[in-house]
Amino acid sequence: MHRSASRFTRVLACAAVPVILTVAGCSSDSGKDSASGSDNGKKSGSSSSSSSKPKPKASAELEKVAYATLPEPCKAIAEKSIDSLVPQAKDKGGAATKSNDLSSRASCSWNGLDVDGLKGSKYRWLAVSLVRYESHASLGSGNKRAEEQYKKQVESAKATQDATDVKAEPAGSIGDEGTAVMYGVKKDVQFFNTTIVARTQNVVVTVDYNGASYEGADAPEQAQLLENTIAAAKETVASVEAANKGEAKQESPKPEQSPSGQ
């Protein structure tokens, strides 16, 4: 009886071994399948995520400006015009203002006192200023930047210190847009001033012209000052176009090259 019980116990033990191994094997396989399924899920999700990312847009090409340079400021107005606008000019060649980049910013001025004996003396002062704008990725096109500066220059002329009787009106037929600002300034005598701000494409032109009379001479006529300032502004705008035509002639087109440079 003892032997039968002992044998029965051994049979149960042997029978239990495959069951344990089977459970262990299933458990092990199940873990691998689970892990494998988890990895596949991650890879699939990663692939889906990467494919759904928006592709970066190509940056918009900058607008090419119309004018790449400026004329010499003291030659923007012809010498014969200076003779008429500034009689007895101290220097017909003008006095240029220093600039670090004359292709982007330049100015010149003239002044003269015309003495006419007992009839008194007439003083005239003329200045031209040119500012050119390039297209910039973060600041906008050259034309847009010039438009903004044009508006600022007009407002600046209206706000001239000690100015009286300020009047502003459109100055047509000067570039793409133009404004005339007229005012008076009292110093030792009464000065009559006219400023014209004009924009031609990506260049802003400002012309200042004023006059005063001494020792009994007749005061300058505002209408004549305006007419003269408009003439000077038109001449300056035309010089911008002429300077860039000359630039285009000097730069001959380069032959196209293959990507390899051959």
C-alpha positions as CSV (number, residue, x, y, z in Angstrom):
1,M,0.0,0.0,0.0
2,H,2.9,2.2,0.8
3,R,4.5,1.4,-2.5
4,S,1.3,2.1,-4.4
5,A,0.9,5.5,-2.7
6,S,4.5,6.4,-3.4
7,R,4.2,5.4,-7.1
8,F,1.1,7.4,-7.5
9,T,2.8,10.4,-6.1
10,R,5.6,10.1,-8.6
11,V,3.2,9.8,-11.5
12,L,1.5,13.0,-10.4
13,A,4.8,14.8,-10.2
14,C,5.8,13.7,-13.7
15,A,2.4,14.6,-15.1
16,A,2.7,18.1,-13.6
17,V,6.0,19.0,-15.2
18,P,4.7,19.4,-18.8
19,V,1.8,21.5,-17.6
20,I,4.2,23.9,-15.9
21,L,6.5,24.0,-18.9
22,T,3.5,24.7,-21.2
23,V,2.3,27.5,-19.0
24,A,5.8,28.9,-18.8
25,G,6.2,28.6,-22.6
26,C,2.9,30.3,-23.3
27,S,3.7,33.0,-20.9
28,S,7.1,33.6,-22.5
29,D,5.7,33.5,-26.1
30,S,2.9,35.8,-25.0
31,G,5.4,38.3,-23.7
32,K,7.4,38.3,-26.9
33,D,4.2,38.7,-29.0
34,S,3.1,41.6,-26.8
35,A,6.5,43.2,-26.9
36,S,6.6,42.7,-30.6
37,G,3.2,44.1,-31.0
38,S,4.1,47.1,-28.9
39,D,7.2,47.8,-31.0
40,N,5.2,47.6,-34.2
41,G,2.7,49.9,-32.8
42,K,5.4,52.5,-32.0
43,K,7.1,52.2,-35.4
44,S,3.8,52.6,-37.1
45,G,2.8,55.6,-35.0
46,S,6.3,57.1,-35.6
47,S,6.0,56.6,-39.3
48,S,2.5,58.1,-39.4
49,S,3.6,61.1,-37.3
50,S,6.6,61.9,-39.5
51,S,4.5,61.6,-42.7
52,S,1.9,63.9,-41.3
53,K,4.3,66.8,-40.4
54,P,3.8,69.8,-42.8
55,K,6.6,70.4,-45.2
56,P,8.3,73.8,-44.8
57,K,7.2,76.3,-47.3
58,A,9.7,77.8,-49.6
59,S,10.5,81.4,-48.7
60,A,8.9,84.0,-51.0
61,E,11.3,85.5,-53.5
62,L,12.2,89.1,-52.7
63,E,10.9,91.7,-55.1
64,K,13.6,93.1,-57.3
65,V,13.9,96.9,-56.9
66,A,13.7,99.2,-59.9
67,Y,16.7,101.3,-59.0
68,A,20.0,99.9,-57.8
69,T,21.9,103.1,-57.4
70,L,21.6,106.9,-57.0
71,P,23.0,109.8,-59.0
72,E,25.7,112.0,-57.7
73,P,23.6,114.4,-55.6
74,C,25.4,117.6,-56.6
75,K,24.8,116.6,-60.3
76,A,21.2,115.7,-59.8
77,I,20.3,119.3,-60.9
78,A,22.0,120.9,-63.9
79,E,24.4,123.9,-63.4
80,K,22.2,126.1,-65.6
81,S,19.2,125.3,-63.2
82,I,21.4,126.3,-60.2
83,D,22.1,129.6,-61.9
84,S,18.4,130.3,-62.1
85,L,17.4,128.9,-58.7
86,V,20.3,130.2,-56.7
87,P,21.7,133.4,-58.2
88,Q,25.2,134.1,-57.1
89,A,25.7,130.7,-55.6
90,K,28.8,130.5,-53.5
91,D,29.6,127.1,-55.1
92,K,27.8,126.1,-58.2
93,G,29.2,122.6,-57.7
94,G,27.2,122.3,-54.4
95,A,28.2,121.0,-51.0
96,A,27.7,117.3,-50.7
97,T,26.9,115.7,-47.3
98,K,29.1,112.8,-46.2
99,S,27.6,109.4,-46.5
100,N,28.8,105.8,-45.8
101,D,26.9,104.5,-48.8
102,L,26.3,107.0,-51.6
103,S,24.3,104.3,-53.6
104,S,21.7,104.4,-50.8
105,R,21.8,107.8,-49.3
106,A,23.0,111.1,-50.7
107,S,22.4,114.9,-50.5
108,C,23.7,118.2,-51.7
109,S,23.0,121.9,-51.0
110,W,23.6,125.3,-52.6
111,N,23.1,128.8,-51.2
112,G,23.8,132.3,-52.5
113,L,23.1,136.0,-51.8
114,D,22.3,138.2,-54.8
115,V,23.2,141.8,-53.9
116,D,21.5,144.4,-56.0
117,G,22.8,147.7,-54.6
118,L,20.0,150.0,-53.3
119,K,17.4,147.5,-54.3
120,G,18.5,145.2,-51.5
121,S,19.6,141.6,-51.5
122,K,17.9,138.3,-52.1
123,Y,19.0,135.1,-50.4
124,R,18.2,131.6,-51.8
125,W,19.0,128.1,-50.4
126,L,18.4,124.8,-52.2
127,A,19.0,121.2,-51.0
128,V,18.2,117.8,-52.5
129,S,18.2,114.6,-50.6
130,L,17.9,111.1,-52.0
131,V,17.3,107.8,-50.1
132,R,17.1,104.4,-51.8
133,Y,15.6,101.3,-50.3
134,E,16.4,97.6,-51.0
135,S,13.9,94.8,-50.6
136,H,14.4,93.0,-47.3
137,A,13.0,89.7,-46.1
138,S,11.8,91.0,-42.7
139,L,11.2,94.7,-43.7
140,G,9.3,94.3,-47.0
141,S,9.9,95.3,-50.6
142,G,12.0,98.3,-51.6
143,N,8.8,100.1,-52.9
144,K,6.9,99.4,-49.7
145,R,9.7,100.8,-47.5
146,A,10.0,103.8,-49.8
147,E,6.2,104.5,-49.5
148,E,6.5,104.4,-45.7
149,Q,9.5,106.8,-45.7
150,Y,7.7,109.1,-48.1
151,K,4.8,109.5,-45.7
152,K,7.2,110.1,-42.8
153,Q,9.0,112.8,-44.7
154,V,5.8,114.6,-45.5
155,E,4.8,114.6,-41.9
156,S,8.3,115.7,-40.9
157,A,8.0,118.7,-43.2
158,K,4.7,119.7,-41.8
159,A,6.1,119.6,-38.3
160,T,9.1,121.8,-39.0
161,Q,10.1,123.7,-35.9
162,D,8.8,127.3,-35.7
163,A,6.9,126.9,-39.0
164,T,3.9,129.1,-39.5
165,D,1.0,129.1,-42.1
166,V,1.8,125.5,-43.0
167,K,0.0,124.3,-46.2
168,A,0.3,120.9,-47.9
169,E,-1.0,119.9,-51.3
170,P,-0.4,117.2,-53.9
171,A,2.4,117.8,-56.3
172,G,1.4,115.9,-59.4
173,S,3.6,114.6,-62.3
174,I,6.6,114.0,-60.0
175,G,7.5,110.3,-59.9
176,D,4.9,107.9,-58.5
177,E,3.6,110.4,-55.9
178,G,4.5,113.8,-54.6
179,T,3.5,116.3,-51.9
180,A,4.4,120.0,-51.6
181,V,4.6,121.6,-48.1
182,M,4.8,125.4,-47.8
183,Y,5.4,127.4,-44.7
184,G,7.1,130.4,-43.2
185,V,9.8,130.7,-40.6
186,K,10.7,134.0,-38.8
187,K,14.4,134.4,-38.1
188,D,16.2,137.7,-38.4
189,V,13.9,138.2,-41.5
190,Q,11.0,136.3,-42.8
191,F,11.9,133.1,-44.7
192,F,9.5,131.5,-47.2
193,N,10.0,127.7,-47.5
194,T,8.8,125.1,-49.9
195,T,9.5,121.4,-49.5
196,I,8.6,118.7,-52.0
197,V,8.7,115.1,-51.1
198,A,8.4,112.7,-54.0
199,R,8.7,108.9,-54.5
200,T,9.9,107.2,-57.6
201,Q,9.7,103.4,-57.2
202,N,12.1,102.6,-54.3
203,V,13.7,106.0,-54.0
204,V,12.5,109.0,-52.0
205,V,13.5,112.5,-53.1
206,T,13.2,115.5,-50.9
207,V,13.8,119.0,-52.3
208,D,13.9,122.0,-49.9
209,Y,14.0,125.5,-51.3
210,N,13.6,128.8,-49.4
211,G,14.2,132.5,-49.9
212,A,14.4,135.7,-47.9
213,S,14.9,139.4,-48.7
214,Y,17.2,141.9,-47.0
215,E,17.6,145.7,-47.1
216,G,14.2,146.5,-48.7
217,A,14.2,143.9,-51.5
218,D,10.8,142.4,-52.4
219,A,9.8,139.3,-50.5
220,P,9.9,136.1,-52.4
221,E,6.7,135.1,-54.1
222,Q,5.4,131.8,-52.7
223,A,3.9,130.8,-56.1
224,Q,7.3,131.3,-57.8
225,L,9.1,129.4,-55.0
226,L,6.7,126.5,-55.5
227,E,7.1,126.5,-59.3
228,N,10.9,126.5,-58.9
229,T,10.9,123.7,-56.3
230,I,8.7,121.5,-58.5
231,A,11.1,122.0,-61.4
232,A,14.0,121.0,-59.2
233,A,12.2,117.9,-57.9
234,K,11.3,116.8,-61.4
235,E,14.9,117.2,-62.5
236,T,16.2,115.2,-59.5
237,V,13.7,112.4,-60.1
238,A,14.8,112.3,-63.8
239,S,18.4,112.0,-62.7
240,V,17.6,108.9,-60.7
241,E,16.3,107.1,-63.8
242,A,19.2,108.4,-65.9
243,A,21.8,107.1,-63.4
244,N,20.3,103.6,-63.4
245,K,20.1,103.5,-67.2
246,G,23.8,104.1,-67.2
247,E,24.3,101.4,-64.6
248,A,22.4,98.9,-66.8
249,K,24.5,99.7,-69.8
250,Q,27.7,99.1,-67.9
251,E,26.6,95.7,-66.7
252,S,26.5,93.3,-69.6
253,P,24.5,90.2,-69.1
254,K,26.4,87.1,-68.0
255,P,26.0,83.8,-70.0
256,E,24.1,81.2,-68.2
257,Q,26.1,78.3,-66.7
258,S,25.2,74.7,-66.1
259,P,24.9,73.6,-62.4
260,S,28.4,72.1,-62.7
261,G,29.8,75.5,-63.6
262,Q,31.0,74.3,-67.0
